Amino acid sequence: MAFKRAHTPQGGAGKGRSRPNARPRRTEADARIAVPAQRTQAGDGPVRLSKRMGELGLASRREADAWIEKGWVLVNGTPAAIGQKVMPEDRIEVLECARREQSTLATILIHKPVGYVSGQAEEGYEPARVLVTPENHWREDKSPRRFSYAQLKSLVPAGRLDIDSVGLLVLTQDGRVAKRLIAPDSPVDKEYIVRVTELAGGAPRFTEDRLRLLRHGLTLDGRPLQKAGIEVMNEAELRFTLVEGRKRQIRRMCEAVGLKVVRLKRVRIGGVRLGALPIGKWRYLGEDERF
């Protein structure tokens, strides 16, 4: 979305005057970034401002409500109110101080080992976020960011990787990143290298019938699966490329065709690759990387 800088009105209260509970006067340093509202379809009715900001990719709903409360969001040039509703033609503006705050939010990539859960601790297993320490920061990380314990606050997984799997896991403070990766209609695909055997043991047989079913034709929990990219890597490994991510989906897909997963590694999420990141280490999402 293209942004254009809005004109900041001049003038204000006279010298020596003050108004109780007045909002801080906006200076040139707080110049506004105007974001024109986008009409999605004719006849759209009013929607909550924070929801509309989420649809425009400006902020998560929680983040938007925080900005509104601080006076950092304007609708048609007027400071917005919590719970306010807007029409598609309304003009939404965000103060630059909000952008500066947003730029401090961390997104972290971890090479998750076996034995860690993605989210909250469960059944004695630790969450992967405990690996985010100065000692585990990959020494070859090219990001200019420096570690701060404040980056651990509200750091949540954007997607899951089961306890027996390894590979790329995303933790983020940025609601926009989380929404892009885990929204039900997310277009972001994920790539996995999967080592399998026959369920009864022995080397797997990658027959055309099995591959056809894995690519399209399986149903889980009464719902058909979307098409999957399946490629034979070698005599024991398959490459899976999925857009959806149901619970233990790949393991259950393989079981449905008589195969057993013995190792599962996620190597890519959208445009971001695991690359050479060592197992158990983490790095920051690069400024030039996009999911």
C-alpha positions in Angstrom: 0.0 0.0 0.0 1.4 3.4 -0.9 1.5 6.1 1.8 1.4 9.8 1.3 2.3 12.4 3.9 -0.6 14.5 5.0 -0.5 18.2 5.6 -0.1 19.1 9.2 -2.2 22.2 10.1 -0.4 25.2 11.5 -1.5 27.3 14.4 -2.9 26.4 17.8 -3.5 27.9 21.3 -1.9 31.3 22.0 1.2 31.6 24.1 0.7 31.1 27.8 -2.6 29.4 27.4 -3.2 25.8 28.5 -6.2 23.6 28.3 -6.9 20.9 30.9 -6.6 17.3 29.6 -5.5 18.7 26.2 -3.7 16.3 23.9 -0.1 17.1 23.3 0.4 19.4 20.4 1.6 17.6 17.3 5.0 18.8 16.1 6.8 18.3 12.8 8.5 15.2 14.3 5.0 13.7 14.7 4.0 14.3 11.0 1.2 12.1 10.0 1.2 9.2 7.5 -2.2 9.3 5.7 -3.7 6.0 4.9 -6.7 6.2 2.6 -9.4 3.7 3.5 -10.0 1.1 0.8 -13.5 0.1 -0.3 -13.8 -3.6 -0.4 -17.2 -3.8 -2.0 -20.2 -1.5 -2.6 -22.5 -1.1 0.3 -20.1 -1.9 3.1 -21.5 -0.8 6.4 -19.7 0.7 9.5 -17.1 -1.5 11.2 -15.0 -1.0 14.3 -12.0 1.1 13.6 -9.5 -1.4 15.1 -10.9 -4.1 12.9 -10.6 -1.9 9.8 -7.0 -1.1 10.7 -6.3 -4.8 10.9 -7.9 -5.3 7.5 -5.6 -2.6 6.1 -2.6 -4.2 7.6 -1.8 -1.2 9.8 -1.8 -2.9 13.1 -3.3 -5.8 15.0 -6.6 -5.1 16.7 -5.0 -4.9 20.2 -2.2 -2.7 18.9 -4.8 -0.4 17.1 -6.8 -0.1 20.3 -3.7 0.9 22.2 -2.8 3.5 19.6 -6.4 4.9 19.7 -6.2 5.2 23.4 -3.0 7.2 23.2 -4.4 9.5 20.6 -2.2 8.3 17.8 -5.1 7.5 15.3 -7.2 10.1 13.5 -10.4 9.6 11.5 -11.1 12.3 9.0 -8.6 14.5 10.9 -10.2 14.0 14.3 -8.7 11.9 17.1 -10.4 8.6 17.2 -12.2 7.0 20.2 -12.1 3.5 21.5 -14.9 1.5 20.0 -15.5 4.0 17.2 -16.9 2.7 13.9 -15.9 3.8 10.4 -17.2 3.7 6.9 -15.2 2.5 3.9 -14.8 6.1 2.7 -13.4 7.4 6.0 -9.8 8.6 6.1 -7.7 6.9 8.7 -4.4 8.5 9.7 -1.7 7.1 12.0 0.8 9.4 13.8 4.5 8.6 13.1 5.1 7.9 16.8 3.0 4.8 16.4 5.1 3.7 13.5 8.3 4.2 15.6 6.8 2.1 18.4 5.8 -0.6 15.9 9.3 -0.7 14.5 10.7 -1.9 17.9 8.6 -5.1 17.8 10.7 -8.2 17.5 10.2 -11.2 15.2 12.5 -14.1 16.0 13.3 -17.2 14.0 14.3 -20.3 16.0 15.6 -23.7 14.8 13.4 -25.7 17.2 14.8 -29.0 18.5 12.8 -32.1 19.4 11.3 -32.0 22.9 10.1 -28.3 22.9 6.5 -27.2 22.5 5.7 -24.2 20.3 3.4 -22.4 22.8 2.8 -22.7 26.6 4.6 -25.3 28.6 2.7 -28.6 28.8 3.2 -32.0 30.4 6.7 -31.1 31.7 8.0 -29.9 28.3 9.4 -26.4 28.0 8.2 -23.8 25.4 10.6 -23.0 22.6 10.8 -19.3 23.7 13.1 -20.4 26.6 15.8 -20.8 23.9 15.7 -17.0 23.2 18.6 -16.0 25.4 21.8 -14.0 24.6 23.8 -17.2 24.7 21.7 -18.9 22.0 21.7 -15.9 19.6 23.3 -17.1 16.4 26.6 -15.4 16.0 26.2 -15.0 12.3 22.9 -13.1 12.5 23.3 -10.1 10.2 20.5 -8.1 11.9 21.6 -4.7 13.5 19.2 -5.4 16.4 20.6 -6.0 19.8 19.0 -8.4 22.3 16.8 -6.9 25.0 14.7 -8.7 27.6 11.8 -6.4 26.7 11.7 -8.4 23.4 10.4 -11.4 25.4 7.3 -9.6 26.5 4.2 -10.8 24.5 6.5 -12.9 22.3 4.1 -15.6 20.9 4.4 -18.4 18.3 3.0 -17.5 14.9 2.1 -21.1 14.0 3.0 -24.4 15.5 5.5 -27.1 15.2 4.8 -30.3 17.1 7.0 -31.5 19.9 8.6 -34.3 17.8 9.4 -32.0 14.9 12.3 -29.7 14.2 13.0 -26.7 12.1 11.8 -23.2 11.5 9.5 -21.7 14.2 8.5 -18.0 14.2 8.0 -16.1 17.5 6.8 -12.5 17.2 5.6 -9.4 19.1 4.0 -8.1 15.9 0.3 -8.8 15.5 0.6 -8.2 11.8 3.1 -11.0 11.4 1.0 -13.4 13.5 -2.1 -12.6 11.5 -0.4 -13.2 8.2 0.9 -16.6 9.2 -2.0 -18.1 11.2 -5.2 -16.5 9.8 -7.5 -19.1 8.4 -7.2 -17.6 4.9 -3.4 -17.1 5.1 -1.8 -17.5 1.6 1.7 -18.3 3.1 3.0 -21.7 2.2 5.3 -23.9 4.3 7.9 -26.4 3.2 8.9 -29.6 5.1 11.5 -32.4 4.5 9.9 -35.6 5.8 11.6 -38.9 6.3 9.3 -41.9 6.4 9.1 -45.7 6.6 6.3 -48.2 6.0 3.9 -48.4 8.9 4.9 -52.0 9.3 8.6 -51.1 9.1 11.1 -51.2 6.2 11.9 -48.9 3.3 9.0 -46.8 2.0 7.4 -47.4 -1.4 6.5 -44.2 -3.1 3.8 -45.5 -5.5 1.9 -43.3 -7.8 -1.3 -44.0 -6.0 0.2 -42.9 -2.7 1.6 -39.8 -4.1 -1.6 -38.9 -5.8 -3.6 -39.3 -2.5 -1.0 -37.2 -0.6 -1.2 -34.4 -3.2 -5.0 -34.3 -3.2 -7.8 -36.6 -2.1 -7.3 -37.1 1.7 -9.8 -36.0 4.3 -9.0 -35.2 8.0 -11.7 -34.8 10.7 -14.4 -34.9 8.0 -12.9 -32.1 6.0 -11.1 -32.5 2.7 -7.5 -31.3 2.6 -6.3 -28.6 0.2 -3.9 -29.6 -2.6 -0.4 -30.2 -1.3 2.9 -30.1 -3.2 4.6 -33.5 -2.8 8.1 -34.3 -4.3 10.2 -37.4 -3.9 13.6 -36.3 -2.5 15.3 -39.7 -2.3 14.5 -43.3 -1.4 13.3 -42.3 2.1 12.3 -38.6 2.1 9.5 -36.5 0.7 9.2 -32.7 0.3 5.8 -31.4 1.5 4.6 -27.9 0.6 1.4 -26.9 2.4 -0.7 -23.8 2.7 -2.9 -25.1 5.5 -1.6 -26.4 8.8 -3.9 -28.7 10.7 -2.8 -30.4 13.9 -0.1 -33.0 13.1 -1.3 -32.8 9.5 1.7 -34.3 7.8 2.0 -37.3 10.2 -1.7 -38.0 9.8 -1.6 -37.7 6.0 1.3 -40.2 5.9 -0.5 -42.6 8.2 -3.6 -42.5 6.0 -1.5 -43.9 3.1 0.4 -46.5 5.2 3.5 -44.5 5.9 5.1 -43.5 9.2 7.0 -40.3 9.8 10.3 -40.8 11.6 11.7 -37.2 11.1 10.0 -34.0 10.1 11.8 -30.7 9.5 10.3 -27.4 8.5 12.7 -25.5 6.2 10.7 -22.6 4.9 7.8 -20.3 5.7 6.8 -18.2 2.8 9.8 -16.3 1.6 11.8 -17.0 4.8 14.2 -20.0 4.9 15.7 -21.9 7.8 19.0 -21.9 6.0 22.2 -22.5 8.0 20.6 -21.5 11.4 21.9 -24.2 13.8 19.5 -26.3 15.8 18.7 -24.7 19.2 19.8 -21.2 18.0 17.8 -18.1 17.0 18.1 -15.0 14.9 16.0 -11.9 14.1 13.9 -11.7 11.0 15.9 -9.7 8.5 14.8 -6.2 7.4 14.7 -7.5 3.8 12.9 -10.7 4.6 9.1 -11.2 3.9 6.8 -14.0 4.7 
